[in-house]
């Protein structure tokens, strides 16, 4: 399932995955060729059912502020040229704000 965080003025930037309610993967790593080849990224793998349970509790709380979207809605947003252009401008001028 894909959820879109819907809190005005707030950006959700968590990069966390829970596998089999036991393994927690967290870090700055971006899933993409550029990050794989060019960026300095870090990732932490935790083998703990206790920590995984706590992370899943946080996810459930976060989902209260999110909307379930379809894969096609996510794809349409990701490949939208207007959004890509605005993101580029934001990266170029973020230091002014």
C-alpha angles and dihedrals in degrees: 000000000000122000127193114210109231111195113126113240094008125106118206108214106164117142102194134134130186118202124195091345087282114069121065120195115192135162149095094288116130117207100236145093095256093055092043094053107027115019130079104236135170130207132183126203117201123191102202131119089199094056092041090054091052092048091051089051089055090049090053090052091048091051089064086072096042139082123222109239133186124249089248091055090051091048092048090052094045094051097039107126094210092054091046090052093049090048090053091051091048091053092049097047105027092108091065093065 
